[in-house]
């Protein structure tokens, strides 16, 4: 049991993770709207998954590099905070530029410019993500690890709720236009990205200002690490790469076992983020798959207004659904630490993934085209009844998302050597990036070759994968048992 490192009060734990609210705000805007933006700019269903490969590739490259660098960094801002701040600034720039892709047509096609801005945003988000994970591990003592990562999950989901629903609010409350012809971006989406950039930067600055990291001697004392000279920063690239490969080969057993769970979980999430918009548009709004084919669209002088309106309404409703699963995740996050303390992390983690998998599979049974008036308190909208029924699967998906954000990191943190936490958290991101790369390479092929571009069926594939992840949890051996702390 750790006794050296002082415990943190609730607001100290809150401040450590508060910047993640803004980072996830931006990430949620990206997840809910990038497929919509790229489709409007000219991408077909098959190529959508390939464009989205930018995200995991950026994570695969950047997070280990940033993790290793932050392990070696001690300056006036601290150890992790310099990278968090730099990533937030770059992400904000990308968020402002991406929806303005049509303005840069003189330099390159809008779709290519949009893809480049997606790469910039993802690279920047990854620069933020990894140090934030390590910051919690650095600052929160092991006995508070469950609550620390649960608060982080709560803040992530608060940001995700607001980010997901923002374009809908701007359309239905403020009155901004939510439709766009081919080669354009809807005004509601543009302004959502501007607001997201502001929130991201502001919340990260809050964490940077309100959190004081431990000095090297304090950190080493609290983590039982012998005072050592800083690593040789003049090593050749070959030496560094050799050392990195050694770390990968010798990664803790718990990390290897969690990697299997992560593969099935993130394979599912990638499919959801890429294909929910076309799946909902086709399955719930009854828009034929031909309206997602750029070759067919190029033969038309103008896209029929009813198709434009249906795509806009479906895109907005995807924001509502993503906000809904984030709300359910945020609520579940409040209870997650207590449940993990009482029943064990593995059981809670496994049942959470099972709930998510069943949620994905159930997408098939909720088609109902009956127009229904929905009172969302802030506004009323008319949508197909099937769209409303899809809120039910979001409960299970939200439970799974909350667990994915917290449980693997809580289980892993106790298995990592403190002096290598940053680099190992970066290496652990391989288990997030690789399954997304696999999904990006093959999900589009599966969709076109097996399901004839009927996007609802690829969502079912995501459900089967998530259920496999739930089973894989039981093969993970934790290095220690959590210490229960009652506030």
N, C-alpha and C positions, 0 to 999 in steps of 0.2 A: 504493500500500500504506500502511495506517495505521501510524504509529510512535509517535504521541503518547500515545494512550490506553493505559494499562497493561492487560495481559492479566489475566484472572481465573483462579484455580485452580478445580479441579472443584467444591469445596465452596462456593466463593463463587457460582459459577453455579447450583449446586443451591439455595442459600438464596434467591437472587433469585426463583426460580420455585416454591419449596416451597409457598407459599400456594395455588398453582393446584391442588395435590393436593386440598385441602379444597373449593375451589370446584367442581372437577369431581366430587368425591364427591357433593356436593349436586345438581349438574346431572345426574349419572347416576341418582340416585334419582328425580329428576323424570322423566327420559326413560323409564325402565323402568316407572314406576308411575302417572304422572298419567293416562294413558288408562284404566288399571285403576280408579283412584279415581273419575274422572269417570263412567265406565260404571256403577260401583256406585252413584254418586249420582244416576244417571238420564239420562246423555247417550246419544244413539244414534250409530251409526257415522258418519252424514253430518255431524252436528254436532261430532264429535270434532275434525275438522280445523279447524273454525271456532274452537273453544276454544283450540286450539294456536296460532292466529294471534297470540295475546297475546305469545308469545315473540319472534318476529321484529319485531313492531311496537314492543315495548319496546326492542329492540336498535337499530332504525332511528332512534328518537327519542333514546335516551339516550346511545349510544356517541359520536356526534359532539359532543354537548354536553359530556360528561365529558372527551372528548379535548381539546377546545378549552380547557376550564377548567383541566385539568392542565398544559397547555402554559404557562399564565399563572401557575401556582401555584408559589411557593417559600416554604415556611414551616419550622417546626422539625421537622416530620415528613418534609419533602422535597417532591418534586414530584408523584409518583404515589401514594405510600403513603397520604396522607389519604383518597383516594377508594377505594382498595382496602379499607381498614379500615372505612369507613362502609358500603360495599356489603356487606361480610361480616356486619356487625351486622344490617342490614335483612334480608338473606337468611335468617339464622338465625331471626329472628322469624317470617318467612313459613313456614319449614319446620316450626316448632313448631305454628303455627296451622292450616295447611292440612288435615292429617288429622283435625282436630277440627271440621271443618265441620258435622257433625250437631248439635254442641252449640249452634250459633248459629242454630238454626231459628226462634227467636223474632224474630230480626232480619231474616232473609231465607232463601230456600230454600238447603239445603246446596250444591246444584250451583252456584248463583250465588256463594255465599261461597267455594267451592273455586276458581272461576274468578278471583275477586278476589285470592285468595292466590297463585294461579299468576302473576297479573300482578305482584304484589309480589316474588315470588321471581325472576321473570325480569328485572324492572327492576334488582333488586339484583345478580343474577349479572352483568348487563351493566355495572353500575358497577364491578365487580371486573375483568371480562375485559379491557376496553380498556386501563386503566392497566397491567395486567400485561404485555400485549403491548408497550406503550411502554416499560415498565421494562426489559425485556430489551434492546430496541433502544438505550436510554440507557446501560445499564451494561456491555453486552457489546460489545467492539470488533469491527469488521467481519470481521477475520480469524478470529474465533471464533463467527461468526454461525451456521454450520451446527450446531456442537455446542451452542450456547446454546438454539436453538429445538428441537433434538432432546432435550435434557434436559427442557425444558418439556413436550414431547410425552410423554416417559417418565413424568413426574410426573402429568400429566393422566390418563394411562391407568392408573397405579397407583390413583389416586383413583376412576377409573371402574370398575375391577374390584371394588374393595371395596364401592362404593356400589351397583353393580348386583346383586351377589350377597347383600347384607345381608338383605333380607326372607326369602330362601330359608334362610339360616343361622339366622335367628331362629325360623323354623318347624321346620326339620329337626334343629337342634342344641339350641336352647333350648326348643323345644316350644310356641311361641306359635301361636295360631290364625291360619290364612291365608285363611279364608273370610269372606264378608260377604253379608248379604241386601241387597236394594235399599234405598238410603238410608243405608248404613253403610260404614265403612272397616275393613278387616281389622286386628286388633291388631298383627300382624307388620309391616305397612306403617307404622302409627303410630309404633312404637318405632324403626323404621329411620330415619324422618324426625327423631326426637329425637336419635338418635346422630349422624346426618349434620350436624345443626345444630352440635353440639358440635365435631366434627372440622373443619368448615369454619372456625369462628371460631378454633380453636386453631392451625391451620396458617397462617392469614393473620397472626395475631399473631406467629408465628415469623418470617415474612418481614419484617414491619414492624420487628421488634426487631433481626434479624440482618443487615439490609441497610441500608447508609448510602448515600444518593444523593449525587451530586456537587453541590457548591455551584455557583451560577450561573457564576461566573468559570471554575471548573474545567471545567464542562460545555462552555462556549463555546470554551475552549482546545482541549479534546480533540476537539470536533466541527468545529473550524475555522469557528466562527460569530463574527462581529464582535460585541463588546459593544454591546448596544442597550438603550434604555430599555424598560421593560415596556410591553406594549400598553395602549392607552387603555381602561380598564375602564368608562369613563363613556359609551361609545358608545351610541347609541339602538339599539333592537331592529332597526329597519329597516337601520341601517348594518351591524350585525353580520350580519344575514341576507344583505345584499348582498355582504359580504365572504366569507361562507360559500359562496354560489353561485359566486363567482369562483373559489374554491378547487376546487369540484366541476368546473367547466367546464375548468379548467386542470390537472386531475389528471395525474400522470405517465402516459405511454403504457403503461408496464408494468402500472400499476394497471388501466387500461381493458382490456387484453388478459387479465389475470388474472380480471377480472370475468366473462368468458364462462365460464371454467373453473369459477369459483366457483358460477355459476348452476346448471350441471348437477350439480355435486357436492352442493350444499346442498338442491336440489330433491329429490334422492334421499334424503339423510339425514332430511329432514323426514318423508317418507313412511314410512321405516323406523321412526322413533320413534313416530309416531302409530298405525301399522297393524300392527306386528309382533304385538302381543298378540292382536287378533282374527284375524289371519291364521294364527297358530300354533294358536289355539284351534279354529278351523274346520278347518284343513287337517290338523293332526297329531292333535288330540284328537277330531276328528270331531263337533264340536258344531255343530248346524245354525244357520244365520244368523238364524233367528227368535229365538234366545235373546239376540240383541243389539238387538232391536227393543223399545224401551220401551212402545210401544202394545200389543204382544202381552203383554209382561210385566205390564202394568197390569191385564190381564184375569184374572190368576192370583192366588189367595189366597196362595200360597207357591211359590217356585221349587223344582223338584225337587232333592233333595239331590245326585243324580249330576251335574246340571248345575253346581251350586254348586261341587262338588269338582273337576270338570273345569276350570272357569274358574280356580279357585284354583291348581291344579297347573300349568296352562298359564301363568298369570301369573308364578308362581315360576320356571318354566323359561325364560321370556323374560329374567328377571334373569340366569340362568346363561348364556344365549346372549350377552347384552350384556356380561357379565363376560368371556366367552371372547374376543369380538372385541377387547375392551380389553387382555386378556392378550397376544394376538397383536400388537396395536398397540404395547404396551409393549416386547415383545421386538424387534420390527422397529425401534422407535425407537433402540435401542442401536446398530444398524448403519446407521441412516439417514444420519447425517452422513458416515461413511466412504464409503458408496455414492454419495452426492451429490458428494463430493470427487473420487471416481474416475471416475464415469460421467457426471456432470453432473446438475444438479437437474432439468432438463426430462425427461430420459429416465426417471429414477427416479420422478418425480412421475406421468408418464403411465402407466407400467407398473403403478404402485400403484393408480391409479384403474381401470385395466382389470381388475385382480384383483378389486376391489370390485364392479364391474358384473357380472362373471361369477358372483360369489358370490350376488348378489341373484337373478339369472335362474335359478340352479340350485335355488332354493327349491322349484320345481314338481316336481322329480324325487325328492324325499326323503320322500314320504308312505309310511308303513308303520305300521300300527296294532298290530303285534305287541308285547305287553307285554314290557318288558326291564328287568331289574334292573341298576342302575348304581351302582357303588361310587365315591363322590366323596371318599374318604379320611376325610372328617369325618362322613359319613353315607351311607346307601344309600337310593335311591329307585327306584320302579318307574314307568317312563314308556314311551310308545310308541317303538318303535325309530326311527321317523322323527325324533323329537325329538333322539335321539343323533346321527343322521346330519347334522342341521343344524349340528353343530359344524364340519363341513368348510367350508361357505360362510363361516363366521365368520373363517376364516383370511384369505380375500381381503378381506373387509370390514374386518378389523383392519388389514391392510396399507394399505388406502385411507385409513382414519381417521388413522393415524399420519402419512401424507404430507399430508393435508388440514390437520392441526394445525400442521405445521412448514414445508412447502415454500413455500406462497404467501407467508408472512411473511418467510422467508429471502430469497426472490426479490425481494420488494417493498422490504425495509428499505434496500437500497442506492440505491433510486430516490427516496427521500424527503428533503426538506430537513430537517436536524436540528431547526431551530427550529419546525417544523410537524409533527413526527412524531406527536404525540398526536392532533391534529385529523385528519390524514390516515389514521391507523390507525382513527379513528372513522368517517371517511367510507368507508374500505374495508369496514367492517361492513355498508354498504349491500349489498355483494355477498354477504353472508351472510343478511341479513334479507329482501331483495326476493325471492329465489327461494323462500324459505320462505313468504312471503305469497302468492306465486303458487300454490304447492303447496297451501296452506291453503284458498284460494278455489276451486281446481278439482279437487283430488284426491278430495274427498268426492263431487262431482258425477260424476266419472269412475267412481268406485267404484259408485255407485248406478245411474247411467244406462247405463253400458257393461258393467260386470261384475256387475250385479245383486247387489251387496253381498258378492260372493265376494272376500274381502280378499287372497287369495294373488296375484291377478292385478295388484293395484296395486303389489305388491312387485316384480314383473317390470318394470313401468313404471319403477320406481326404478333397476333395473339398466340398462335402455336409456339412461336419462339419464346415469348414471355413465360408461358407455362413451363417450358423446358428449363428456363432459368430458375423458376421456383423450385423445381426438383433438384437442381444442381447445388442450391444453397446447403442442403443437408450433408454435402461432402466437404464443406469448409470446416477446418479445425482452427478455432481461435487460440491465440497464444496466451491469453489471460482471460479472466472473468471480470466483468465490470463491477465496480464498487458502487453500491447503492447509496445515493445521497438524497435526503429529503430536505427540500428547501424550507 
